[in-house]
Amino acid sequence: MAYKITDECISCGACEPECPVSAISEGDDHTVIDAGKCVECKGHYDEAQCVSVCPVDAIVHID
């Protein structure tokens, strides 16, 4: 399980520095999360930091 950034992303860059495992980077069309690296902030924070800072709610949980 991990998080995904949808096409609604405006590539503002707010989420990238918030990721404790550097799973977020700039993609071709918008910012992306490497699902293989994403730990949902478990062991670092109580909630996903990227979700909490996204100004357009473009980050969703995937199974």
Secondary structure as UniProt FT lines:
FT   STRAND          2..5
FT   TURN            7..8
FT   HELIX           16..18
FT   TURN            20..21
FT   STRAND          24..26
FT   STRAND          31..33
FT   TURN            35..37
FT   TURN            40..44
FT   HELIX           49..53
FT   TURN            55..56
FT   STRAND          59..62
//
